[in-house]
């Protein structure tokens, strides 16, 4: 796996609390970099699915907007303290998050290129992007296999050139939670020195 870290000595992830039955653990990438998010910050869990990340972030004092178009998945988050559930079409003609701002945006296992710039615009200077999804090569392991849903090598880095400080970047094959080829980035909007977790 290729790595590009802006500074050596990144700490190991914090322990993860037990999750409700049937809900998988949060991404280790999120766990590793969540400390960069402003305390009690407003976070967007974009295309959140059943909400494993929204739940985990809310347990740590964040105010989370969990957005997805799948109502049945969102139902698992009803009544979770600190989570606002929003059923939204994230790929439609109208952008439902226009004018919103977040301390952090978390995206995992999701790619819709036509909306990527709009997602990045949700973060003000100092905002944290934690993004992890599949890239080319993943077709060897199953879905997703369409190029429309697979990042090209270094694609997230290219999209963040200019006004972003990349804290960490990885791309390559992983063994778990299932074999896949992924690309991950953690970045802060603006030119800044970050205190690494």
C-alpha positions in Angstrom: 0.0 0.0 0.0 1.4 3.4 -0.9 1.3 6.1 1.7 1.9 9.8 1.8 1.9 11.2 5.3 2.7 14.8 6.0 4.4 14.0 9.2 5.7 10.8 10.9 4.5 9.3 14.1 0.7 9.2 13.6 -0.9 7.6 16.7 -2.7 4.3 16.7 -6.5 4.4 16.5 -8.5 4.9 19.7 -10.5 1.9 20.9 -13.9 1.5 19.5 -17.0 1.0 21.7 -19.2 -2.0 21.1 -21.8 -1.3 18.4 -25.4 -2.4 18.3 -26.0 -5.9 17.0 -25.8 -6.0 13.2 -24.0 -2.7 12.8 -20.4 -3.0 11.7 -17.6 -1.1 13.4 -16.6 2.3 12.1 -13.8 2.7 9.6 -10.3 2.7 11.1 -9.6 5.6 8.8 -12.3 7.7 10.5 -11.3 6.5 13.9 -7.7 7.5 13.2 -8.5 11.1 12.1 -11.6 12.0 14.0 -9.5 13.9 16.6 -8.9 16.6 14.0 -12.6 17.5 14.0 -13.4 20.5 16.2 -14.9 19.4 19.6 -18.7 19.3 19.4 -18.4 20.2 15.7 -21.2 19.8 13.2 -20.4 16.8 11.0 -21.9 15.5 7.8 -22.0 11.7 7.3 -22.6 11.8 3.6 -24.4 8.8 2.0 -24.4 7.4 5.5 -26.1 4.1 4.9 -27.2 2.5 8.2 -25.2 5.1 10.1 -22.2 3.3 11.8 -20.1 6.5 11.5 -22.9 8.9 12.5 -23.5 6.9 15.6 -19.8 6.6 16.5 -19.3 10.4 16.0 -22.4 11.3 18.0 -21.1 9.1 20.9 -18.1 11.4 21.0 -20.1 14.6 21.3 -20.4 15.6 17.6 -23.6 16.9 16.2 -24.1 14.8 13.1 -26.3 15.2 10.0 -26.7 11.7 8.6 -27.9 11.9 5.0 -28.9 9.2 2.6 -31.7 8.5 0.2 -32.4 5.1 1.7 -35.2 5.6 4.3 -35.0 2.0 5.7 -31.3 2.4 6.4 -31.8 5.8 8.1 -34.5 4.3 10.3 -31.7 2.6 12.3 -30.6 6.1 13.5 -34.0 7.3 14.7 -33.7 8.5 18.3 -29.9 8.5 18.4 -28.8 11.5 20.5 -26.7 13.9 18.5 -27.8 12.6 15.1 -30.2 14.4 12.8 -31.5 12.0 10.1 -32.1 13.6 6.7 -33.5 11.6 3.8 -32.1 13.4 0.7 -31.5 12.6 -3.0 -27.7 13.3 -3.2 -27.6 12.7 -7.0 -30.6 14.5 -8.2 -30.8 17.7 -10.2 -31.2 19.9 -7.2 -28.4 20.0 -4.6 -30.2 19.6 -1.2 -27.2 20.8 0.9 -26.8 24.2 -0.8 -25.5 26.8 1.8 -24.8 24.2 4.5 -21.4 24.3 6.3 -19.8 21.6 8.4 -16.7 21.2 10.6 -16.2 17.9 8.9 -17.5 15.8 6.1 -17.2 12.0 6.3 -17.6 9.9 3.1 -17.1 6.1 3.0 -17.8 3.6 0.3 -19.5 6.1 -2.0 -18.5 8.0 -5.1 -20.6 10.3 -7.3 -18.1 12.5 -9.2 -20.7 15.1 -10.4 -21.2 16.1 -6.7 -17.7 16.0 -5.4 -17.0 19.7 -5.8 -20.3 20.5 -4.1 -19.3 18.2 -1.2 -15.9 19.9 -0.8 -17.6 23.3 -0.8 -19.5 22.3 2.4 -16.3 22.8 4.4 -15.1 26.2 5.5 -11.4 26.9 6.0 -10.3 24.6 8.8 -12.9 22.0 7.9 -11.9 18.3 7.8 -12.5 15.9 5.0 -12.3 12.2 5.8 -12.9 10.2 2.6 -12.5 6.5 1.9 -13.8 4.6 -1.1 -13.0 2.0 -3.8 -10.6 2.5 -6.6 -9.6 0.8 -9.9 -8.5 -2.8 -9.2 -11.4 -3.4 -6.9 -13.3 -5.2 -9.8 -11.0 -8.2 -9.0 -12.9 -8.6 -5.7 -16.4 -7.9 -6.8 -18.6 -4.9 -6.4 -18.3 -2.1 -7.1 -16.7 -2.9 -10.4 -18.0 -0.1 -12.7 -15.4 2.6 -13.5 -18.1 5.1 -12.6 -17.8 4.0 -9.0 -14.0 3.5 -8.8 -11.4 6.2 -8.2 -8.4 6.5 -10.5 -4.9 6.3 -8.9 -4.3 9.5 -7.0 -7.7 11.0 -8.0 -8.6 12.3 -4.5 -5.2 14.0 -4.2 -5.7 15.7 -7.6 -9.1 17.0 -6.6 -7.6 18.5 -3.4 -4.7 20.2 -4.9 -4.5 23.9 -4.2 -6.5 25.0 -1.2 -6.2 21.8 0.9 -3.6 20.5 3.4 -3.4 16.7 3.0 -2.8 15.2 6.4 -2.7 11.6 5.1 -3.3 9.6 1.9 -3.3 5.9 1.1 -4.2 3.8 -1.8 -3.9 0.1 -2.5 -5.2 -3.3 -1.6 -6.5 -4.1 1.8 -7.4 -7.4 3.4 -10.2 -6.3 5.7 -13.0 -6.0 6.6 -13.1 -7.7 3.2 -10.5 -7.8 0.4 -10.7 -4.5 -1.7 -8.7 -1.9 -3.4 -9.3 1.5 -1.8 -8.2 5.1 -1.8 -8.3 7.2 1.4 -7.6 10.8 2.2 -7.8 13.0 5.3 -7.4 16.7 4.5 -8.0 20.1 6.0 -9.3 23.0 4.0 -6.7 25.7 3.8 -3.0 26.0 4.4 -2.4 24.8 7.9 -0.3 22.7 10.2 -2.4 20.1 11.9 -1.8 18.5 15.2 -1.8 14.8 14.3 -3.9 12.4 16.3 
